[in-house]
Amino acid sequence: RLFDRLHVMTEAEKCRHLDAAIHFVEEIAIAGIRARHPNASPEAVRLRLIAQRLDRATMIRVYGWDSEREGM
């Protein structure tokens, strides 16, 4: 049924569903960060979320934030 539905969806509908899925996964990741670091500021949560996607060297170069120092 899912694949049948995907075949008849417009590109806009597919994009909306993909956007919703990405947002859902991001919210789960944020919840995990907050559970592990309950006292983290919103900025620290944001940096930890970004650090899940980027390598350490890029995080240090772009954001000045070291996941090893901060204790990911």
Buried (B, 14 or more C-beta within 10 A) or exposed (E): EEEEEEEEEEEEEEEEEEEEEEEEEEEEBBEEBBEEBEEBEEEBBBBBBBBEEBEBEEBBEEEEBBBEEBEB
